[in-house]
Structures are given as C-alpha cells and as structure tokens.
C-alpha cells in the first residue's frame, strides 16, 4: 500500500460529531459491573463498548508501550454458544493478514474462565462517523470501496465470508479503510452449521444484508459480501443506503424493486459508477459480480470516469 496515495479524510468530520469511541461495538450497558480478569500486561483503561458476555476496552500494552483494544468474554456470563462463537471469531481473524483487515495481536485465557484477544487501536474513526456528514467525494468513495473489495477478495480466498460488512465495521488507519468485527464471519466449508442465533433470529444487519442471507440460505458465499459492499458504496456516494426504513420493509423492497441507481440522487455520477453499484446490488447472486476481485476491478475502471464530463468534475471538486 502506498502511503502517499492515502487520502486524509477524517478531518472532514467535525469532532463534535464523533462518538467517544470509533469502534463498532454497542456502548456499555448499565448492567456491566464486573471488570474482566485480564493479564497485568493489558490493563483496561477505558471501556469502548460491548454487549452480553463480551466487553471491549482500550488498553495499553505494558510490554510494547502501545495502545491496543482488548475484547474479553466474561466466563461467568458466557453460554456454550458464546464461547464457541468467540473462539471462532479469534480463529477466523487470526488467519487473515491483510493491510485492510484488523489483526489479532494476542489471545488467551485469564483467571476465572475469562477469555480475551487483542487488536491494534485504530484512532482514525469509522466510516459510520464519516457518513454523518453526508455523501463523500466520488473519488474517495470509490477508493474506499476498491480497498475493501481487495480485503474481501483476500478473505473469500481463505474460505471465509464476513456477513456483516457495513459502515460501522470499517475503521480508518492513515486514511485507509480497515475491516473489523468478524464476530459472525464463518468458514464457507462449515457454513451449513447453525446460521441462526439461539433465539432463531438471523445474524447480520438487515439494511446491508443480501436477499439470500436474509432468507437464511445455507449456500451463501462471497457474493453476499459483494452485495453488502454495494450497499456501502451506494451510501458513500449518495448519503443513504439503497433501501432504508423498517427492517421488514427493507427486506421486502430489495426482493421486489430494481436496485436503485445512485445517479438518481446524485446526477453527476457517470454511467460506469451506476453500473458498478446496480450490478453489485442484483437480487440474484448469479447476476452480481462473481467475486470481490471482479467488483474491485470494475470500481477501478469506473475511477477513470467517475462523473459526467468536465463541468461535473469541476462541480464535484468545488463541492468537496
């Protein structure tokens, strides 16, 4: 990755609009009263979020002298399925070594049955924060999507589907996007195992979920992440996801309606950009890009002519 090509985009977001933590997990809830039992090397400095049996903390690695994030599973609150999911998350993420994917630094067991793993602390904010200011410059949106497509291609090549690609799960490091939170990611070879939570609800985020994932299809593959990235790209270009509203309304609309063209909301967008997004959002997996690599290549081609004509390019530049 060429640092010189990184666009420093986070200053576009007013500090007042940024949450206390750029990390994607829910804020701490009032019933979080027990501190996790962590090794002395990873003292918890500040809680970033969490839910259920999991807690997420900002910490300082005493041995290396750098800020890290610690995700902990509280042993006395965890059910067997919580432990299995947590360990699968560690195993899946640890297999991935890519500049646009968060890394696992360490993992282990602590006293009392607590488990934990650590990650780098990325202080560049999230894509969700960035989108609070509305649509992004076209060139920035396409670059972010292209880098995320490369991360997903790498992930899929290792038999893993993320299943929860969304703006909150994209953080920034030196202007580059980093995909995080593989909590519901699954090795494709074992995906016929439980796809549902213990309450019978599908896991994922409906606004960004592919039709086949929302239907509980056991045969989903990397094209479900292609669909989700298409939703994210649409939101980056227009300031809103392709389908929005109540979850049940969103799930019905994506099955009954044609994928929306981003240029309907942002007329300066070129036909090449429209074509990338609408193909990524095709309801049938067979009509989408076959791989994330194909999506990335199409985005790269669209970057050559992202907006219509010289006048539109000038307006897009002045606008941002």
Residue, then its C-alpha position, 0 to 999 in steps of 0.5 A: x500500500x502506498x502511503x502517499x496515495x492515502x487520502x486524509x479524510x477524517x478531518x472532514x468530520x467535525x469532532x463534535x460529531x464523533x462518538x467517544x469511541x470509533x469502534x463498532x461495538x454497542x456502548x456499555x450497558x448499565x448492567x456491566x459491573x464486573x471488570x474482566x480478569x485480564x493479564x497485568x500486561x493489558x490493563x483496561x483503561x477505558x471501556x469502548x463498548x460491548x454487549x452480553x458476555x463480551x466487553x471491549x476496552x482500550x488498553x495499553x500494552x505494558x510490554x510494547x508501550x502501545x495502545x491496543x483494544x482488548x475484547x474479553x468474554x466474561x466466563x461467568x456470563x458466557x453460554x456454550x454458544x458464546x464461547x464457541x462463537x468467540x473462539x471462532x471469531x479469534x480463529x477466523x481473524x487470526x488467519x487473515x493478514x491483510x493491510x485492510x483487515x484488523x489483526x489479532x495481536x494476542x489471545x488467551x485465557x485469564x483467571x476465572x474462565x475469562x477469555x480475551x484477544x487483542x487488536x491494534x487501536x485504530x484512532x482514525x474513526x469509522x466510516x459510520x462517523x464519516x457518513x454523518x456528514x453526508x455523501x463523500x467525494x466520488x473519488x474517495x468513495x470509490x477508493x474506499x470501496x476498491x480497498x475493501x473489495x481487495x480485503x474481501x477478495x483476500x478473505x473469500x480466498x481463505x474460505x471465509x465470508x464476513x456477513x456483516x460488512x457495513x459502515x460501522x465495521x470499517x475503521x480508518x488507519x492513515x486514511x485507509x479503510x480497515x475491516x473489523x468485527x468478524x464476530x459472525x464471519x464463518x468458514x464457507x466449508x462449515x457454513x451449513x452449521x447453525x446460521x441462526x442465533x439461539x433465539x432463531x433470529x438471523x445474524x447480520x444487519x438487515x439494511x446491508x444484508x443480501x436477499x439470500x442471507x436474509x432468507x437464511x440460505x445455507x449456500x451463501x458465499x462471497x457474493x453476499x459480501x459483494x452485495x453488502x459492499x454495494x450497499x456501502x458504496x451506494x451510501x458513500x456516494x449518495x448519503x443513504x443506503x439503497x433501501x432504508x426504513x423498517x427492517x421488514x420493509x427493507x427486506x421486502x423492497x430489495x426482493x421486489x424493486x430494481x436496485x436503485x441507481x445512485x445517479x438518481x440522487x446524485x446526477x453527476x455520477x457517470x454511467x460506469x459508477x451506476x453500473x458498478x453499484x446496480x450490478x453489485x446490488x442484483x437480487x440474484x447472486x448469479x447476476x452480481x459480480x462473481x467475486x470481490x476481485x471482479x467488483x474491485x476491478x470494475x470500481x477501478x475502471x469506473x475511477x477513470x470516469x467517475x462523473x459526467x464530463x468536465x463541468x461535473x468534475x469541476x462541480x464535484x471538486x468545488x463541492x468537496 
